[in-house]
Amino acid sequence: FFRGHLWSCFVEFWRWSCVLTHFCRSRRPAVSRAMRLFVTGIGTDVGKTVASAVLTQALHADYWKPIQAGGLDCTDTDVVRQLVSNPHTRFHPEAYRLNDPLSPHAAARRMGRRIVVAEVQAPPEPSEGRPL
């Protein structure tokens, strides 16, 4: 299952990456130094990681997932790192790494921890003017 699922994700990533890269090159979107993109979706396996990889690749953006809940042996950052091939992207460490694949607050509670939003500090803006 995983190999087939991973392959279909890769094919979808490649297709959208080509489309978005062509769009970005042909229209040269204005990408602000302060631009921070936030990818969200309800539920698991809806394509958030692949969408993040496509945006990261096409915009040469840095990647940061503030909270990783579950899958610590192969995190979303690891997956995006495998899919992105541009040499400019930097990958920033998560602020919280939680064992169980649950909503962050539930995973933290199960570990006896509490997520303090004020303590989650976004990485500094890339000096090269790329988005995060």
Backbone torsions as a table, in degrees:
resi	resn	phi	psi	omega
1	PHE	NA	-49.9	-173.6
2	PHE	-62.3	-42.5	-178.9
3	ARG	-62.4	-44.0	178.3
4	GLY	-64.9	-41.9	179.3
5	HIS	-65.5	-43.7	179.4
6	LEU	-63.6	-40.8	179.4
7	TRP	-63.9	-43.7	179.9
8	SER	-65.3	-35.6	175.0
9	CYS	-63.3	-42.3	-179.6
10	PHE	-63.7	-45.0	-179.9
11	VAL	-61.7	-44.6	178.7
12	GLU	-64.1	-41.6	177.2
13	PHE	-58.7	-48.1	-176.8
14	TRP	-62.3	-42.6	-179.2
15	ARG	-61.7	-50.3	-178.6
16	TRP	-70.3	-32.9	177.7
17	SER	-63.4	-42.3	178.1
18	CYS	-63.5	-43.8	180.0
19	VAL	-63.2	-49.1	-176.9
20	LEU	-68.2	-38.6	178.5
21	THR	-63.2	-43.0	177.4
22	HIS	-62.1	-43.6	179.5
23	PHE	-61.0	-46.4	-178.1
24	CYS	-64.5	-40.6	-178.9
25	ARG	-70.3	-37.0	-175.8
26	SER	-79.2	-26.6	-176.4
27	ARG	-113.1	-9.3	-179.4
28	ARG	43.5	69.8	-179.2
29	PRO	-63.6	146.3	177.5
30	ALA	-75.9	114.7	179.3
31	VAL	-109.0	113.3	-177.0
32	SER	-76.1	148.4	175.0
33	ARG	-59.8	-33.5	-176.5
34	ALA	-87.1	1.7	-177.2
35	MET	-65.8	127.2	174.3
36	ARG	-127.9	119.7	-179.0
37	LEU	-97.7	142.6	-179.1
38	PHE	-126.1	117.8	179.7
39	VAL	-101.3	125.6	-179.6
40	THR	-138.2	157.1	177.6
41	GLY	-164.9	154.7	-178.7
42	ILE	-94.1	122.0	176.6
43	GLY	99.0	173.2	178.3
44	THR	-97.7	159.1	178.7
45	ASP	57.6	37.4	175.9
46	VAL	-102.8	-3.7	173.9
47	GLY	104.8	14.0	-178.6
48	LYS	-61.9	-43.6	-177.4
49	THR	-67.8	-43.4	179.1
50	VAL	-65.9	-43.5	177.4
51	ALA	-60.0	-41.0	178.1
52	SER	-63.3	-41.0	179.0
53	ALA	-65.0	-41.2	178.8
54	VAL	-61.5	-48.1	179.9
55	LEU	-63.3	-42.8	-179.4
56	THR	-62.0	-43.8	-179.8
57	GLN	-66.3	-50.2	-173.8
58	ALA	-68.4	-35.6	-177.0
59	LEU	-96.6	-1.5	-174.2
60	HIS	53.0	39.6	-177.7
61	ALA	-82.8	162.4	168.8
62	ASP	-82.2	160.3	-178.2
63	TYR	-124.1	134.9	176.4
64	TRP	-148.9	125.0	171.7
65	LYS	-110.2	111.8	-173.4
66	PRO	-61.0	-40.2	-176.2
67	ILE	-132.3	122.8	175.3
68	GLN	-105.9	117.5	178.5
69	ALA	-113.1	111.0	-178.8
70	GLY	83.4	167.8	176.8
71	GLY	60.7	39.6	-175.9
72	LEU	-70.1	-17.6	177.5
73	ASP	-80.3	-18.8	175.5
74	CYS	-150.1	84.8	-174.3
75	THR	-75.1	168.9	175.2
76	ASP	-61.5	-35.9	177.0
77	THR	-61.7	-41.0	177.2
78	ASP	-61.6	-42.6	-179.0
79	VAL	-65.6	-46.8	179.3
80	VAL	-61.9	-40.7	179.0
81	ARG	-59.7	-38.3	179.6
82	GLN	-70.5	-31.4	-176.5
83	LEU	-85.3	-27.6	-175.8
84	VAL	-88.0	133.4	-177.7
85	SER	-116.5	-5.6	-178.1
86	ASN	-73.7	147.1	-175.1
87	PRO	-81.5	-2.5	-174.4
88	HIS	-91.4	-26.8	-174.0
89	THR	-67.1	133.7	171.6
90	ARG	-110.7	144.9	-179.2
91	PHE	-111.8	122.7	-175.7
92	HIS	-99.7	146.0	-178.5
93	PRO	-70.5	151.3	178.1
94	GLU	-68.2	149.3	175.0
95	ALA	-76.1	-34.4	178.4
96	TYR	-132.5	134.9	174.0
97	ARG	-122.3	111.7	-174.0
98	LEU	-113.8	143.8	-172.1
99	ASN	-67.9	-43.5	-169.5
100	ASP	-94.0	140.6	179.3
101	PRO	-78.9	72.3	-179.5
102	LEU	-128.9	178.7	172.3
103	SER	-59.7	148.2	-174.9
104	PRO	-53.4	-43.5	-178.2
105	HIS	-65.8	-37.0	179.1
106	ALA	-71.5	-40.4	178.7
107	ALA	-64.6	-40.8	178.3
108	ALA	-64.6	-45.1	-179.6
109	ARG	-59.8	-41.8	-179.6
110	ARG	-62.9	-29.2	178.2
111	MET	-89.5	0.9	-178.6
112	GLY	76.1	23.9	-179.9
113	ARG	-116.1	168.6	176.5
114	ARG	-133.0	135.3	177.5
115	ILE	-84.9	123.9	177.9
116	VAL	-108.6	105.1	-174.3
117	VAL	-59.3	-37.0	-179.2
118	ALA	-62.5	-21.9	-179.7
119	GLU	-89.0	-8.1	179.1
120	VAL	-84.3	109.6	-178.0
121	GLN	-107.4	121.7	177.7
122	ALA	-65.0	149.0	176.0
123	PRO	-61.7	157.5	177.4
124	PRO	-64.2	155.4	177.8
125	GLU	-63.3	141.2	177.2
126	PRO	-62.3	135.5	-178.1
127	SER	-69.3	-19.2	-177.4
128	GLU	-84.2	3.5	177.7
129	GLY	83.2	18.5	177.7
130	ARG	-88.6	155.1	176.4
131	PRO	-77.4	167.9	175.9
132	LEU	-118.4	NA	NA
